[in-house]
Amino acid sequence: MNHVLSGLAANPALPSELVDRLIAVADTDLARDLADREDLSRGQAVALFSRDPECGVRLAYAGKLTAADVDPVAQPDTALALLDEGSGSPEWARLLAADPAVERREKLAACPGLPADVVDGLAADPDPGVVAELALWTTPETAARLAEHPHAGVRRAVAANESTPPDVLAALITGEGLPPARHCLVCDGEPTPFTHDPECPRPDCDLPPGASCDGSHESAVHEMRVAALRNPATPTEAVVGFADHPSTLLRWTLAAREDLPPQVCARLAADPVPGVRADLAENPATGEDVIRVLARDPDVPVRRGLARHPRVPLDVLTELARTAKVGATLLPRIATATSAEIEDLARSPDPAARMLAAQRRDLPPGTRDALARDPDAKVVKSVAPHPGLPEDLLRSMVDRHGARVLARVAANPGASPALLEFLTRQAPPPQKAFRAIARHPNASAEALLSCLADHEARPWAAVHPALPPRVIVDLLSDADVRVAEAAAANPSLPPAVMEDLVTGSDTPARTAG
């Protein structure tokens, strides 16, 4: 692909007449880039679709095409995209339901608002993958009917569908009231009993590792139960018995459900598998008694999950911030803390507590500025991106804590051009800060020129509109194709250069590596 033309096609400042000229010579790669332009007119979209029908799906999902623009026989994939968006003709659905390509019938089965006769036809499709796709998205009535389908893979899709009636989901878990499944993905292609070798050497084999069937379709039944446990519409009483199931995956899936009774949470808190306990720790259904048990868990991922619990007590969260490596992130409990709670944390003698408060971005100015003067670098690093911080405080952070806070200071939305230039002059060269500065809307030409020295920051600097035009033009021939493409997408690229690039493409776009 021609990376410079690709960048130019995405350039928001590209004049409409130059867009027209690129459409006229577009190959598949360039057509894809042009299809993503937000300012593409309807006429341009139709012309681009005519030039390269393969971009029709992107144009359809972007709302740039209508049913009048598409021939469902010649462009079935674009027709499917419009049906998926609710913009296609019902007659298209009837036509595509008979398409010989299974993948198209599967795509059709996932489309909303299909005519009843099309739904009935897809429900009777000879390929179970098509029926399963229908089962995954269909209405409660059709889902209930497909719960009795003879293929276990279809039933698994019904179990995953949140529109499936709760009583049907319960029946899928227990099997009560449903005829036994007669087929599954394993016995469709292998004599039973069969267990799939996890190291299977066959390149065309699509069975999951370890999949097995002894005639009872045990792997498919297990997958169906996992899907039902993940489905919030499955009744609580139908799932709680899995807390003691020998399958780790079933217990792990159960631990994430937000409707668990306290006694089930208590049982899962003693599960031998750390991943089960970690998901339980993050689960809003987990009450304070179990939270305090999990706070003493020996596995760090469990305690880290507990830090993300939306109602974890603040005394527990403070301890977790100190011991569980929660990182510089706004935790749910802190996001919903009251003003009084935040003030208490901000005034705590414990830097872990102050660091939690410093992650909020709506702090009162006095609290914000006090945290900015904190002697602990982790606290300062957390508050550095807070809007409204005065420049003298931002500079003071750098003077006191140096490289530890540079990137976070550079991410402050109010950082001035002068401050960003000041950051680029710090020693040693602030690599992470360069990347934040190159993305910053306030970055000056001087700061951006410094950012070009960093390999990762270079593409971001190349697309920044404050970069001098002469530098942008030079970067069009950069050895790094990411940089060249970014420079071509820079809205400050001179219009005359844009025209020269388009003129050079007036034959079909050439490959440039």
Secondary structure as GFF3:
##gff-version 3
##sequence-region A 1 513
A	DSSP	alpha_helix	3	10	.	.	.	ID=ss1
A	DSSP	alpha_helix	16	25	.	.	.	ID=ss2
A	DSSP	alpha_helix	28	35	.	.	.	ID=ss3
A	DSSP	alpha_helix	42	51	.	.	.	ID=ss4
A	DSSP	three_ten_helix	53	55	.	.	.	ID=ss5
A	DSSP	alpha_helix	56	61	.	.	.	ID=ss6
A	DSSP	three_ten_helix	67	69	.	.	.	ID=ss7
A	DSSP	alpha_helix	76	84	.	.	.	ID=ss8
A	DSSP	alpha_helix	90	96	.	.	.	ID=ss9
A	DSSP	alpha_helix	102	109	.	.	.	ID=ss10
A	DSSP	alpha_helix	116	123	.	.	.	ID=ss11
A	DSSP	alpha_helix	128	137	.	.	.	ID=ss12
A	DSSP	alpha_helix	140	146	.	.	.	ID=ss13
A	DSSP	alpha_helix	152	160	.	.	.	ID=ss14
A	DSSP	alpha_helix	166	174	.	.	.	ID=ss15
A	DSSP	alpha_helix	185	189	.	.	.	ID=ss16
A	DSSP	beta_strand	194	195	.	.	.	ID=ss17
A	DSSP	beta_strand	212	213	.	.	.	ID=ss18
A	DSSP	alpha_helix	218	230	.	.	.	ID=ss19
A	DSSP	alpha_helix	236	239	.	.	.	ID=ss20
A	DSSP	three_ten_helix	240	244	.	.	.	ID=ss21
A	DSSP	alpha_helix	248	255	.	.	.	ID=ss22
A	DSSP	alpha_helix	262	268	.	.	.	ID=ss23
A	DSSP	alpha_helix	274	282	.	.	.	ID=ss24
A	DSSP	alpha_helix	288	294	.	.	.	ID=ss25
A	DSSP	alpha_helix	300	307	.	.	.	ID=ss26
A	DSSP	alpha_helix	314	323	.	.	.	ID=ss27
A	DSSP	alpha_helix	332	335	.	.	.	ID=ss28
A	DSSP	alpha_helix	339	346	.	.	.	ID=ss29
A	DSSP	alpha_helix	351	358	.	.	.	ID=ss30
A	DSSP	alpha_helix	365	372	.	.	.	ID=ss31
A	DSSP	alpha_helix	377	383	.	.	.	ID=ss32
A	DSSP	alpha_helix	391	401	.	.	.	ID=ss33
A	DSSP	three_ten_helix	402	404	.	.	.	ID=ss34
A	DSSP	alpha_helix	406	410	.	.	.	ID=ss35
A	DSSP	alpha_helix	417	424	.	.	.	ID=ss36
A	DSSP	alpha_helix	431	439	.	.	.	ID=ss37
A	DSSP	alpha_helix	445	451	.	.	.	ID=ss38
A	DSSP	alpha_helix	458	463	.	.	.	ID=ss39
A	DSSP	alpha_helix	469	475	.	.	.	ID=ss40
A	DSSP	alpha_helix	481	488	.	.	.	ID=ss41
A	DSSP	alpha_helix	495	503	.	.	.	ID=ss42
###
